[in-house]
Amino acid sequence: MSATMFDVTKEIKLDHDNVRDLFDRFKAAADLKQKAVLANTLIREMTIHGDAEEVSVYNDYSVVGLGDAAVHNQEEHAEIKQLLSAADKTTVDKPEYTSVIERAVTAFLTHAKEEEDEQHPLLRNKLSAQDNDRLARAFLKARKLVPTRPQNASAVAQQKAAPAQASTSNKEFAPLRFAHPEF
């Protein structure tokens, strides 16, 4: 086993913090091209994050007594995915562009705050250091395998075992402020 131990709640919060930072940059951007680049990055990061949680972290929630929270989170993720799909289909030249992006990000950040305030303290208390590390590594691995754009549930299920990163090849992305560790 590696000497480095990871904390799943820190890795999840890192994604949340990247979305917060990207959203601040999106709101401050005056240039439409820069707004589009930031929106592309927001959509990609929220999609990867949600799908990675679903195929890794939420599987262990029932083991630590958070089964109901996992179901609740998956319901919220379904709503966020619909908003992300709408955002992904909207173009920067449309009058509703900013509000569509803002609705998706606001739903994501509301969900993120709930996880951080209510669920993460319970996870940290109930997971052993080894289980926390195992779950963090599963989450980090899942981030590399899940789709990078919003997809329907059957497409996600088909691609769980295969990398799906090619779907963003024609998009430009902004740099992220925070980076996950490599292992």
C-alpha positions in Angstrom: 0.0 0.0 0.0 1.2 3.5 -0.7 2.4 5.6 2.1 0.1 8.4 1.1 -3.4 8.2 2.5 -6.2 10.1 0.9 -9.4 11.5 2.4 -12.5 11.1 0.2 -14.2 14.1 1.7 -11.2 16.3 0.8 -11.2 15.0 -2.8 -14.9 15.6 -3.2 -14.6 19.1 -1.6 -11.7 19.9 -4.0 -14.2 19.4 -6.9 -16.8 21.6 -5.1 -14.1 24.3 -4.7 -13.2 24.1 -8.4 -16.8 24.6 -9.3 -17.1 27.6 -6.9 -14.0 29.1 -8.4 -15.0 28.6 -12.0 -18.4 30.0 -11.3 -16.9 33.1 -9.7 -14.8 33.5 -12.9 -17.8 32.9 -15.1 -19.8 35.6 -13.4 -16.9 38.0 -13.6 -16.2 37.3 -17.3 -17.3 40.0 -19.7 -16.0 38.4 -22.9 -18.4 35.8 -24.4 -15.7 33.5 -25.6 -14.2 33.4 -22.0 -17.7 32.8 -20.6 -18.2 29.9 -23.0 -14.8 28.4 -22.0 -15.7 28.7 -18.4 -19.1 27.2 -18.9 -17.6 24.3 -20.8 -15.3 23.7 -17.9 -18.1 24.0 -15.4 -20.3 21.5 -17.3 -17.4 19.0 -17.6 -16.3 19.3 -14.0 -19.9 18.9 -12.6 -20.6 16.0 -14.9 -17.4 14.1 -14.0 -17.9 14.8 -10.3 -21.5 13.6 -10.1 -21.0 10.5 -12.1 -17.8 9.6 -10.2 -19.6 10.0 -6.9 -22.4 7.7 -8.1 -20.2 4.9 -9.3 -17.8 5.0 -6.3 -18.6 6.9 -3.1 -22.4 6.4 -2.9 -21.9 2.6 -3.1 -20.4 2.7 0.4 -22.9 5.1 2.0 -25.2 2.3 3.2 -22.2 0.6 4.9 -21.8 3.7 7.1 -25.5 4.3 7.7 -26.0 6.8 5.0 -28.1 4.8 2.6 -31.0 7.3 2.7 -28.5 10.1 2.0 -27.2 8.2 -1.1 -30.7 7.9 -2.5 -31.3 11.6 -1.8 -28.0 12.5 -3.4 -28.8 10.4 -6.5 -32.2 12.2 -6.8 -30.4 15.5 -6.6 -27.9 14.3 -9.2 -30.7 13.4 -11.6 -32.0 17.0 -11.3 -28.5 18.5 -11.8 -27.9 16.2 -14.8 -31.0 17.6 -16.5 -29.8 21.1 -15.8 -26.4 20.3 -17.1 -27.8 18.8 -20.2 -29.8 22.0 -20.9 -26.7 24.0 -20.2 -24.7 21.9 -22.6 -27.2 22.4 -25.4 -27.4 26.2 -24.9 -25.0 28.4 -26.8 -23.3 31.6 -25.6 -25.2 33.7 -28.2 -28.6 32.9 -26.7 -30.2 35.4 -24.3 -30.9 32.7 -21.7 -27.3 31.3 -21.7 -26.1 32.9 -18.4 -29.3 32.0 -16.5 -29.2 28.3 -17.8 -25.6 28.0 -16.6 -26.4 29.7 -13.3 -29.3 27.3 -12.6 -27.1 24.3 -13.1 -24.3 25.6 -10.9 -26.6 26.8 -8.2 -28.3 23.4 -7.9 -24.8 21.8 -7.8 -23.5 24.1 -5.1 -26.6 23.7 -3.0 -26.1 19.9 -3.1 -22.4 20.4 -2.4 -23.0 22.5 0.7 -25.4 19.8 2.0 -22.8 17.1 1.5 -20.1 19.1 3.1 -22.1 20.3 6.1 -24.2 17.2 6.8 -22.7 14.1 5.2 -18.9 14.6 5.2 -18.6 14.9 9.0 -20.4 11.6 9.3 -18.2 9.9 6.7 -15.0 11.1 8.4 -16.2 9.8 11.7 -17.4 6.4 10.5 -14.8 5.4 7.9 -11.5 3.9 9.1 -8.4 5.6 7.6 -8.0 2.6 5.3 -11.6 2.6 4.1 -11.4 6.4 3.6 -8.3 6.0 1.5 -9.8 3.1 -0.5 -13.0 5.2 -1.2 -10.9 8.3 -2.1 -8.9 6.2 -4.6 -12.1 4.7 -6.1 -13.5 8.2 -6.5 -10.3 9.5 -8.1 -10.2 6.5 -10.5 -13.8 6.9 -11.4 -13.2 10.6 -12.3 -10.9 9.3 -15.1 -13.5 6.8 -16.4 -16.8 8.5 -16.4 -18.2 10.7 -19.3 -17.2 14.3 -19.4 -20.5 15.6 -20.8 -24.0 15.1 -19.6 -25.5 11.8 -20.8 -28.6 9.8 -20.1 -28.5 7.1 -17.4 -28.2 4.2 -19.9 -25.2 5.8 -21.6 -23.5 6.2 -18.3 -24.1 2.6 -17.3 -22.6 1.4 -20.6 -19.5 3.5 -20.2 -18.7 2.8 -16.5 -15.9 0.5 -17.3 -14.4 2.4 -20.3 -12.9 5.8 -20.5 -15.2 8.3 -22.1 -13.0 11.4 -22.3 -13.2 11.8 -26.1 -16.6 13.6 -26.1 -15.0 17.0 -25.2 -12.4 17.1 -28.1 -13.9 20.1 -29.8 -14.4 22.2 -26.6 -12.0 24.7 -25.0 -11.5 24.5 -21.2 -10.2 26.9 -18.5 -7.5 25.8 -16.1 -8.6 24.5 -12.8 -7.3 26.2 -9.6 -7.2 23.0 -7.6 -5.8 19.6 -8.7 -6.3 16.1 -7.4 -3.3 14.0 -6.5 -1.9 11.5 -8.9 -1.4 8.0 -7.6 
